[in-house]
């Protein structure tokens, strides 16, 4: 059982700027998730069948893809430590936290696993 009460910690961060369009295309494939159920939860009425790809991408990035931008901003120091000066300009990232369970490794070993 997970009992650690603190906020999420970005022990590793992966730049995804070069694949953000692919991530949007993958979200677009999950029609029942992003255009039906999650849209319904947010009281958004949308019909992807009538939308251009550009409109779909804007919708997906505005409502769900923005979390990757927030992740990059929240993990800026980790991105700089991982990518050097280029880390300052990374716009989108996915972040990971080293679990306290299982085999113990250092943060640098953890980052190496995710950024070989």
Residue pairs with C-beta under 8 A, 6 or more apart in sequence:
4 100
8 95
8 97
9 97
9 98
10 71
10 74
10 75
10 78
10 95
10 96
10 97
11 78
11 96
11 97
11 98
11 107
11 110
11 111
12 78
12 82
12 95
12 96
12 97
12 98
12 107
12 110
12 111
12 113
12 114
12 115
13 71
13 72
13 75
13 78
13 79
13 82
13 93
13 94
13 95
13 96
14 93
14 94
14 95
14 96
14 114
14 115
15 72
15 79
15 83
15 87
15 90
15 92
15 93
16 23
16 68
16 92
16 93
16 94
17 90
17 91
17 92
20 61
20 65
20 68
20 91
20 92
21 57
23 65
23 68
24 56
24 57
24 60
24 61
24 65
27 33
27 34
27 60
27 64
27 65
28 34
28 48
28 53
28 56
28 57
28 60
31 48
34 60
34 63
34 64
35 46
35 47
35 48
38 63
38 64
39 45
39 46
39 63
42 63
44 63
46 59
48 56
51 59
65 92
68 92
68 93
68 94
69 91
69 92
71 92
71 93
71 94
71 95
72 79
72 90
72 91
72 92
72 93
74 95
75 93
75 95
76 87
76 88
78 87
78 95
79 87
79 88
79 90
79 93
80 87
80 88
81 87
81 111
82 111
82 115
83 90
96 110
96 114
98 105
98 107
98 110
105 113
